Amino acid sequence: MRRRPTDFRRPVKRRCSNVVWWTLCGIVVLLFIIILSKESQIESRPPHSKKPFYHDRIMEGLNITDEMLSPNSVTRQLTDQISLAKAFVVIAKESNNLQFAWELSAQIRNSQVLLSSAATGRAPLTIRESETAIRDMALLLFQAQQLHYDSATMIMRLKAKIQALEEQMSSVTEKSSKYGQIAAEEVPKGLYCLGIKLTTEWFGNLNLQRKINERMRMESKLRDNNLYHFCVFSDNVLATSVVVNSTALNSKNPDMVVFHLVTDEINYAAMKAWFAMNDFGGVTVVVQKFEDFKWLNASYVPVLKQLQDSETQNYYFSGHTDDGRTPIKFRNPKYLSMLNHLRFYIPEVFPALKKVVFLDDDVVVQKDLSALFSIDLDGNVNGAVETCMETFHRYHKYLNYSHPLIRDHFDPDACGWAFGMNVFDLVEWRRRNVTKIYHYWQEKNVDRTLWKLGTLPPGLLTFYGLTQPLDPSWHVLGLGYTNVDHHVIEKGAVLHFNGNSKPWLKIGMEKYKPLWEKYVDYSHPLLQQCNFH
């Protein structure tokens, strides 16, 4: 078969490719036109046609959190109404309009339920939902205004209410302080019982009297300055026993320990009986009563002289001289007790001794204290632990610096220190005539303008510039009124239950009582009879 010439086939091929090409170009142009037309349709649509449902929700109400930022907040309006209504409830009750107060309270609850439901459901609070609540509350608030519950009246009444509450709180605080002080001062039944039974035992048991007389024959020990001499001035038999017992049990050489106990005539027989019938590990114990000290009289001792003054007696024993403005703790008669002030007469009480460690009857000894007698006081009279770690334990806390005598002689930021465990150099005491300094300040304070409370303020004045700071671990304070770090307690040589919460009282701090009770033999027959547990 004869082929077609080449020039005959080529033109056919060109015509076909041109048709395809123009077809493709047409399709592309058509698509481009379609796309442009759709975009123009999208742009021509109004914005609100995107999400009509969401727009409706926005118009109907706002989300709770967002709504609070809006000046037209529904939630804020309800909240403000509730706050105002609560104030009107108080005024309505004070005005004895109990029906209106009840209506306000009911509407407050309704509004609060509405807000709570919206919050927990995480749904926007709608105007439709809140309209009724807002309207009803507005009517009640308008009614309140018609009853003259205006802002000025409300402010005045609320101020009066606040003042009344403050006075009530002050009264309750004062009563609490008063009852706490009374509880601390009262003698527990058990201690009273023990004193009675010991006194009876002393006068009915001649063996006890012979035993104590045998111990008194060791008078040379009472004057031996090579021994460790401790003194306690107390009318509390059991507390004094704990001091002696804890010292004896923790002493490396109890045979070298001598305790000089001074009490009053009322407790003298009981104290002698207890220390005669009990053994304290070889510790020597001697009991005296301050009524036997002939030098202790009103002509020598300012405190005894002040006790003869009718105004002083009225101040301490009635408390009516200043219309009750002075707190009860400042009027505690114990601050006039000679057992309390005897610490300023230690050289006269123990004329043969050169150095003494003074202990309060509310302490517990848990370390050997013999090292105290070798401490160099650097020419000072009193060795004591300072308490000025906080500013409220400096001199300005205890003394009246508006008085020129105090202001001109004492630094207000000087460190305070603690009575309760003190090392006294009696040789230096006598040389400097420290007791005379104490007498001077007591006489200057006859009108109680220099200080009010206790023996620490006159002690701060008497031993000013004569006190050597001791390591804080020797004397840990606060177990009778505050929390003390247990690490500090573990390291402490002497633990002091200063404060009202004494460990032998029911109001004692329970967590610290075991530190004291471990030195009480509750199996003792007399303690059992007096119901000590």
C-alpha positions in Angstrom: 0.0 0.0 0.0 1.3 3.4 -0.9 2.1 5.7 1.9 1.0 9.3 2.1 3.7 11.8 1.7 5.2 13.3 4.8 4.0 16.8 4.0 0.5 15.5 3.9 0.5 14.2 7.5 2.1 17.1 9.3 -0.6 19.7 8.8 -3.2 17.4 10.3 -1.1 17.0 13.5 -0.7 20.8 14.0 -4.4 21.4 13.7 -5.2 18.9 16.4 -2.7 20.3 18.9 -4.0 23.8 18.4 -7.6 22.7 19.3 -6.4 21.1 22.5 -4.4 24.1 23.5 -7.3 26.5 23.0 -9.6 24.2 24.9 -7.4 24.1 27.9 -6.9 27.8 27.9 -10.7 28.2 27.9 -11.2 25.9 30.8 -8.6 27.8 32.9 -10.2 31.2 32.1 -13.6 29.8 33.0 -12.3 28.5 36.4 -10.7 31.8 37.2 -14.0 33.7 36.4 -15.9 31.3 38.7 -13.4 31.8 41.6 -13.5 35.5 41.3 -17.3 35.5 41.4 -17.4 33.3 44.5 -15.0 35.6 46.4 -17.0 38.6 45.5 -20.1 36.9 46.9 -18.3 36.1 50.2 -17.1 39.7 50.6 -20.6 41.0 49.8 -22.2 39.0 52.7 -22.9 41.0 55.8 -20.7 40.1 58.9 -23.6 39.0 61.1 -24.5 36.2 58.7 -21.5 34.2 59.7 -22.7 32.9 63.1 -26.2 34.0 63.8 -26.6 31.7 66.8 -23.5 33.1 68.5 -24.6 36.6 67.8 -28.0 35.9 69.4 -26.3 34.6 72.5 -24.1 37.7 72.8 -27.2 39.9 72.4 -29.1 37.9 75.0 -26.4 37.7 77.7 -22.7 37.8 78.5 -20.5 35.1 79.9 -20.1 35.5 83.7 -16.4 36.3 83.8 -16.6 38.6 80.7 -19.7 40.3 82.0 -18.1 41.6 85.1 -15.8 43.7 82.9 -18.8 45.3 81.2 -20.2 48.6 82.4 -23.7 47.1 81.8 -22.9 44.0 83.8 -26.0 42.0 84.9 -23.9 40.0 87.4 -22.4 43.2 88.8 -25.8 44.7 89.2 -27.1 41.7 91.1 -24.0 41.6 93.3 -24.3 45.3 94.2 -28.0 44.9 95.0 -27.1 41.9 97.3 -24.5 43.9 99.2 -26.8 46.9 99.7 -29.7 44.6 100.8 -27.5 42.9 103.4 -26.8 46.3 105.0 -30.5 47.1 105.0 -31.2 43.7 106.7 -29.0 44.8 109.6 -30.8 48.1 109.9 -34.2 46.6 109.6 -33.5 44.2 112.4 -32.2 47.0 114.6 -35.4 48.9 113.8 -37.4 45.8 114.8 -38.9 45.6 111.3 -38.5 41.9 111.2 -41.0 41.3 108.4 -39.1 43.6 106.0 -35.8 42.0 107.1 -37.2 38.6 106.2 -38.3 39.8 102.8 -34.9 41.2 102.1 -33.2 38.0 103.2 -35.4 35.9 101.0 -34.7 38.0 98.0 -31.0 37.9 98.7 -31.1 34.1 98.7 -33.0 34.1 95.4 -30.4 36.4 93.8 -27.5 34.3 95.2 -29.1 31.1 93.9 -29.4 32.7 90.4 -25.7 33.7 90.5 -24.6 30.3 91.8 -26.5 28.4 89.2 -25.0 30.5 86.4 -21.5 30.0 87.8 -21.7 26.3 88.4 -23.4 25.7 85.1 -20.8 27.8 83.2 -23.6 29.3 81.2 -24.0 33.0 80.5 -26.4 34.9 82.8 -29.2 36.1 80.5 -31.1 39.4 80.9 -34.3 37.4 80.7 -33.3 35.2 83.7 -32.1 38.1 85.8 -34.8 40.6 85.0 -37.3 39.3 87.6 -34.7 39.1 90.4 -33.3 42.6 89.6 -36.8 44.1 89.5 -38.0 42.5 92.8 -34.8 43.5 94.6 -35.1 47.0 93.2 -38.6 47.3 94.6 -37.4 46.2 98.1 -34.4 48.6 98.0 -36.8 51.4 97.0 -39.0 50.5 99.9 -36.0 50.6 102.2 -35.3 54.2 101.1 -38.9 55.1 101.8 -38.3 53.8 105.3 -35.5 56.3 105.6 -32.8 53.6 105.3 -30.6 56.1 103.5 -26.8 55.9 103.2 -26.1 58.4 106.0 -28.3 56.5 108.4 -26.9 53.2 107.3 -23.3 54.5 107.9 -24.1 55.8 111.3 -25.9 52.7 112.4 -23.1 50.4 111.1 -20.5 52.5 112.9 -22.5 52.2 116.1 -22.7 48.4 115.5 -19.0 48.2 115.0 -18.3 50.2 118.2 -20.7 47.9 120.2 -18.9 44.8 118.8 -15.5 46.3 119.7 -16.7 47.0 123.3 -18.1 43.5 123.5 -14.9 42.0 122.3 -12.9 44.1 124.8 -15.1 43.0 127.6 -14.7 39.3 126.6 -10.9 39.7 126.4 -10.8 41.4 129.8 -12.9 38.6 131.3 -10.8 35.9 129.7 -7.7 37.5 131.1 -9.3 37.9 134.5 -10.5 34.3 134.7 -7.1 33.1 133.4 -5.3 35.1 136.1 -7.7 33.8 138.8 -7.2 30.2 137.6 -3.4 30.7 137.8 -3.6 32.1 141.3 -6.0 29.6 142.8 -4.5 26.7 144.8 -5.7 23.4 143.2 -7.6 21.1 145.6 -4.8 18.5 145.3 -2.1 20.9 146.5 -4.3 22.2 149.3 -5.0 18.6 150.4 -1.3 17.7 150.3 -0.5 20.7 152.4 -3.1 19.8 155.0 -2.0 16.1 155.2 1.7 17.0 155.4 1.1 19.5 158.2 -0.9 16.9 160.1 1.8 14.3 159.5 4.5 16.7 160.7 2.8 17.4 164.1 1.7 13.8 164.5 4.9 12.0 163.6 7.9 12.6 166.0 10.1 10.4 163.7 9.9 13.0 161.0 11.0 15.8 163.4 13.9 13.7 164.7 14.9 13.0 161.1 15.0 16.6 160.1 16.9 17.5 163.3 19.5 15.0 162.4 20.0 16.6 159.0 20.2 20.0 160.6 23.3 18.8 162.5 25.1 18.9 159.1 25.3 22.7 159.5 28.9 22.7 158.2 27.5 21.7 154.8 25.2 24.7 154.7 28.2 27.1 155.0 30.7 25.2 152.8 31.4 27.4 149.8 33.1 24.5 148.0 29.6 22.9 147.5 26.9 23.9 145.0 24.3 26.1 146.8 20.9 26.6 145.3 18.0 28.6 146.8 14.2 28.5 146.2 11.6 30.8 147.7 8.2 29.2 147.5 5.0 28.2 149.2 4.3 25.4 146.7 5.5 22.0 148.2 5.1 20.0 145.0 6.6 22.5 142.7 9.6 22.9 145.0 9.9 19.1 145.2 10.2 19.0 141.4 12.9 21.6 141.3 15.0 19.6 143.9 14.3 16.2 142.4 15.1 17.2 138.9 18.3 18.9 140.0 19.3 15.8 142.0 18.6 13.3 139.3 20.5 15.3 136.7 23.5 16.1 138.9 26.8 14.4 138.5 27.6 14.9 142.1 24.3 15.1 144.1 26.2 14.8 147.4 27.7 18.2 146.7 24.3 19.9 146.1 22.7 21.9 148.9 19.2 23.3 148.6 18.2 26.3 150.8 14.4 26.5 150.8 12.5 29.4 152.2 8.8 29.4 152.7 6.2 31.2 154.8 4.8 30.1 158.2 1.6 28.6 156.8 3.5 26.1 154.6 6.6 25.7 156.9 5.4 22.4 158.6 4.3 20.9 155.3 7.5 21.7 153.5 9.6 20.3 156.4 7.5 17.1 156.5 7.8 16.5 152.7 11.6 16.8 152.6 12.0 14.8 155.7 10.0 11.8 154.5 11.5 11.7 151.0 15.0 11.1 149.8 16.5 13.1 147.0 19.5 11.1 146.0 21.9 12.5 148.6 21.0 16.2 148.1 21.1 18.2 151.3 17.9 20.2 151.9 17.3 22.8 154.6 13.9 24.5 155.1 13.4 28.0 156.6 10.6 30.5 157.0 11.1 34.1 156.3 9.2 35.1 159.5 12.3 34.0 161.4 14.4 36.7 159.7 14.6 39.5 162.4 16.0 42.0 160.0 12.9 41.6 157.7 10.8 44.5 159.0 8.9 47.5 157.7 11.7 49.9 158.7 14.2 48.1 156.5 12.1 46.6 153.7 10.1 49.1 151.5 7.6 46.5 150.3 6.6 45.8 153.9 6.3 49.5 154.6 4.1 49.9 151.5 1.8 47.2 152.7 0.9 49.3 155.7 -0.3 52.1 153.4 -4.1 52.0 152.9 -3.9 53.2 149.3 -1.5 50.4 148.4 -3.7 47.9 150.1 -6.8 49.2 148.2 -4.9 49.1 144.9 -3.7 45.6 145.2 -6.6 44.0 147.1 -9.6 45.8 145.7 -8.6 47.3 142.4 -11.2 50.1 142.6 -8.9 53.1 142.9 -8.5 53.6 139.2 -12.0 52.5 138.1 -10.6 49.2 136.9 -8.4 50.7 134.2 -5.3 48.8 135.5 -5.4 45.1 134.3 -5.8 42.5 137.0 -2.4 41.1 136.4 -0.8 44.4 137.5 -2.8 44.2 140.8 -1.8 40.7 141.7 -1.0 40.7 145.5 1.8 38.2 144.9 3.9 41.1 143.8 3.9 42.3 147.4 4.7 38.8 148.8 8.0 38.6 150.6 8.6 35.3 149.0 8.6 37.2 145.7 10.9 40.0 146.9 13.2 37.9 149.0 15.5 37.5 145.9 16.7 41.0 146.6 17.9 40.0 150.1 19.8 36.8 149.3 23.1 38.1 150.9 21.2 38.7 154.2 19.3 35.4 154.0 22.6 33.4 153.5 25.3 35.5 155.1 27.9 32.8 155.0 27.7 32.0 151.3 29.7 33.5 148.4 27.9 32.3 145.4 24.3 31.0 144.9 22.2 29.8 142.0 18.6 31.1 142.4 15.8 29.0 140.9 12.1 29.8 140.6 9.7 27.1 141.8 8.2 26.8 138.3 11.4 25.4 136.6 12.6 21.9 135.7 16.3 21.1 135.7 17.3 18.6 133.0 21.1 19.1 132.9 23.9 19.1 135.5 24.3 22.7 136.8 27.6 22.5 138.5 29.4 24.4 135.7 27.4 27.5 136.7 29.5 27.9 139.8 32.7 28.2 137.8 31.4 30.8 135.3 33.4 34.0 135.5 30.9 36.9 135.9 33.6 39.4 135.0 33.1 41.5 138.1 29.3 41.5 137.8 26.8 40.6 140.4 24.1 38.8 138.4 24.6 36.1 135.7 21.4 35.8 133.6 20.1 34.8 130.2 19.2 37.9 128.1 15.7 38.0 126.5 16.2 40.8 124.0 16.0 38.7 120.9 12.8 40.6 120.2 12.4 44.3 120.8 9.5 43.9 123.2 12.0 42.4 125.8 14.1 45.5 126.0 14.0 48.0 128.9 11.4 50.2 127.3 8.9 47.3 127.5 9.0 47.2 131.3 9.7 50.8 132.4 7.9 54.1 132.1 10.3 56.2 130.0 8.0 59.3 130.2 9.3 59.6 133.8 12.6 61.6 133.9 14.2 59.3 136.5 13.9 56.4 134.1 14.6 58.4 130.9 17.8 60.0 132.3 19.4 56.9 133.8 18.6 53.9 131.6 19.0 53.1 127.9 15.5 52.1 126.6 17.1 49.6 124.1 19.1 47.9 126.8 18.7 44.1 126.9 16.2 42.6 129.3 17.0 39.4 131.1 15.2 36.7 133.0 14.6 35.9 136.6 14.2 32.2 137.3 17.7 30.9 136.9 20.3 33.4 138.1 23.9 33.1 139.3 24.6 35.6 142.1 28.1 36.6 143.2 27.3 37.5 146.8 30.7 38.9 147.6 30.4 41.4 144.8 26.8 42.0 145.8 27.8 43.0 149.3 30.7 45.1 148.1 28.5 47.2 145.8 25.6 47.2 148.3 23.1 46.2 145.6 20.2 45.8 148.1 20.5 49.5 148.8 20.1 50.2 145.1 16.9 48.1 145.1 15.6 50.0 148.2 16.2 53.3 146.4 14.1 52.4 143.4 11.3 50.8 145.4 10.9 54.0 147.4 10.9 56.1 144.2 8.1 53.9 142.9 5.7 54.2 145.8 3.2 55.8 143.5 3.7 53.1 140.9 4.8 55.6 138.2 8.1 54.0 137.3 6.7 50.5 136.7 3.7 48.5 137.5 4.3 44.7 137.2 6.3 42.3 139.3 9.9 42.0 140.4 11.6 42.0 137.0 11.3 45.8 136.5 13.0 46.7 139.8 15.5 43.9 139.1 16.3 45.5 135.7 17.0 48.8 137.6 18.9 47.2 140.5 21.2 45.1 138.3 21.6 47.6 135.5 25.3 47.5 134.4 25.8 44.6 136.9 24.5 41.7 134.8 26.7 39.2 132.9 24.9 37.5 129.9 24.8 33.7 130.0 24.5 31.2 127.2 20.8 31.0 126.3 20.8 27.2 126.7 21.2 27.6 130.4 17.7 29.0 130.8 14.8 28.3 128.4 11.7 30.4 128.9 8.1 30.4 127.7 6.7 26.9 128.5 3.9 28.4 130.5 2.4 30.7 127.8 3.9 30.0 124.3 5.3 27.5 121.9 9.0 26.7 122.2 11.1 25.0 119.6 11.7 21.3 120.7 15.4 21.6 119.7 15.8 24.5 122.1 14.0 22.5 124.8 16.3 19.5 124.3 19.4 21.6 124.7 18.1 23.6 127.7 19.6 23.1 131.1 16.7 24.8 133.0 13.2 24.9 131.5 11.0 27.7 132.9 7.2 27.4 132.9 6.8 31.2 133.3 3.3 32.4 132.5 -0.1 31.5 133.8 -0.2 27.9 132.4 1.7 26.2 135.2 2.2 22.4 134.8 0.4 21.6 138.1 -2.7 23.5 137.0 -5.5 22.2 134.7 -4.8 25.2 132.4 -1.2 24.0 131.9 0.0 23.4 128.4 -0.5 19.7 127.8 2.4 19.1 125.5 4.9 20.5 128.1 3.4 18.9 131.2 5.3 15.6 130.8 8.6 17.5 131.1 7.5 18.4 134.6 5.5 15.4 135.6 8.4 12.9 135.0 9.8 14.3 138.3 6.6 13.6 140.3 6.2 10.3 142.0 2.4 9.8 141.6 2.6 6.5 143.4 3.4 8.3 146.7 0.6 7.5 149.2 -0.1 11.1 150.0 -0.4 12.0 146.4 -2.7 9.1 145.9 -4.9 10.2 148.8 -5.1 13.7 147.4 -6.1 12.4 144.0 -3.0 13.5 142.0 -2.8 11.7 138.6 
